[in-house]
Amino acid sequence: MKPPKLTIYNHQRAQKVDARWIQRTARAALPACLVAARNADAPLFALPEIEVSIISDQQITRVHAGFLEDATPTDVITFHHGEILVSADTAARQGPEHGQPLNCELALYVIHGLLHLAGWDDHDPAEQKQMHALQEDILRRAVNST
């Protein structure tokens, strides 16, 4: 099976991000996300392409309100049709709290979105704990391979 094409677009200018590094890291993480799929009919297996947009808190808040009825900023929103939105502003705030530079935090958000496409759900506390450990491990391995 051929993995989906993954492209990163930077649609914000407030934060200085290295979209090419994030794209390389996300592409390196993609095979591990496929292996970690929760079920054979996960959207990740059927997608020919995944588009990731790095956007601002203002932009992600509008999407969050429109689709999830929550008018607050969030880190990542994943659509099963292969679109992942990540907030650079949220990453800039949360990265230091997690001991991560901005680009690593954004790559972690992309991996989180890929895992959602692989059938993972973080609404259950036990699964959330597993998912977070998995995404950290995948990020570490992807960074070490690039």
C-alpha positions in Angstrom: 0.0 0.0 0.0 1.3 3.4 -0.9 1.2 6.0 1.9 -0.8 9.1 1.3 1.0 12.2 0.0 1.5 14.6 3.0 1.8 18.4 2.4 2.2 21.1 5.0 1.0 24.7 4.3 1.8 27.6 6.5 -1.1 30.0 6.5 0.0 32.3 9.3 2.8 34.7 9.8 2.9 35.5 13.5 5.0 32.6 14.5 8.3 31.7 12.8 7.9 28.1 11.7 10.0 25.8 9.5 7.2 24.2 7.5 9.8 22.2 5.5 11.2 20.6 8.6 7.8 19.9 10.0 6.8 18.3 6.6 10.0 16.1 6.6 9.3 15.0 10.2 5.6 14.3 9.5 6.5 12.3 6.5 9.0 10.3 8.5 6.3 9.7 11.1 3.6 8.6 8.7 4.7 4.9 8.4 4.6 4.5 12.2 1.2 6.1 12.3 0.0 3.6 9.6 1.4 0.7 11.7 -0.3 2.0 14.8 -3.7 2.1 13.2 -6.5 1.0 15.5 -8.5 -0.8 12.7 -8.2 -1.7 9.1 -10.9 0.7 8.0 -9.2 3.8 9.5 -9.4 6.8 7.2 -5.6 7.0 6.9 -5.5 3.8 4.8 -7.9 5.2 2.1 -6.6 8.7 1.8 -4.5 9.6 -1.3 -3.4 12.9 0.2 -3.3 14.7 3.6 -3.1 18.4 3.7 -1.9 20.1 6.9 -2.5 23.8 7.4 -0.6 25.7 10.0 -2.9 28.5 11.1 -3.4 31.1 13.9 -5.5 30.8 17.0 -8.0 33.2 15.5 -8.4 30.9 12.5 -8.6 27.7 14.4 -11.1 29.2 16.8 -13.5 30.0 13.9 -13.2 26.4 12.7 -13.6 25.0 16.2 -16.7 27.1 16.8 -18.2 26.2 13.4 -17.7 22.4 13.5 -17.4 21.6 17.2 -19.5 24.4 18.7 -16.5 25.4 20.9 -15.4 29.0 20.4 -12.0 28.6 21.9 -8.6 28.0 20.3 -7.3 24.4 20.2 -4.1 22.7 19.1 -5.3 20.4 16.3 -8.5 19.7 14.4 -8.6 16.6 12.2 -11.1 16.0 9.4 -11.5 12.4 8.2 -11.3 13.6 4.5 -7.6 14.2 5.1 -7.3 17.8 6.4 -5.4 18.6 9.6 -5.4 22.1 11.0 -2.8 23.0 13.7 -2.4 26.2 15.6 1.0 27.9 15.6 -0.1 30.3 18.3 -1.2 27.4 20.6 2.1 25.6 19.8 4.0 28.7 20.8 2.2 28.8 24.1 2.2 25.1 24.9 5.6 24.1 23.5 7.6 25.7 26.4 5.1 24.0 28.9 6.0 20.7 27.3 9.7 21.5 27.0 9.6 21.6 23.2 10.5 24.1 20.6 7.8 25.5 18.4 8.5 23.3 15.4 8.6 20.1 17.5 5.3 21.0 19.1 3.7 21.6 15.7 5.1 18.3 14.4 3.6 16.6 17.5 0.2 18.1 16.6 0.5 16.8 13.0 1.3 13.3 14.4 -1.7 13.6 16.7 -3.9 14.4 13.7 -2.4 11.4 11.8 -3.2 9.2 14.7 -6.8 10.4 14.7 -6.9 9.4 11.0 -5.5 6.1 12.0 -8.5 5.5 14.3 -7.3 6.8 17.6 -9.6 8.8 19.8 -8.5 10.8 22.8 -11.9 11.3 24.5 -11.5 8.2 26.7 -8.9 9.0 29.4 -7.1 5.6 29.1 -6.9 5.8 25.3 -5.8 9.4 25.6 -2.9 8.4 27.8 -1.9 5.7 25.3 -2.3 8.0 22.3 -0.1 10.7 23.9 2.6 8.2 24.8 2.5 6.8 21.2 2.7 10.3 19.6 5.6 11.2 21.7 7.4 8.0 20.8 6.6 8.5 17.1 7.8 12.1 17.2 11.1 11.1 18.9 11.8 8.4 16.3 10.8 10.7 13.4 13.1 13.5 14.6 16.0 11.0 15.0 15.5 9.7 11.5 15.5 13.1 9.7 
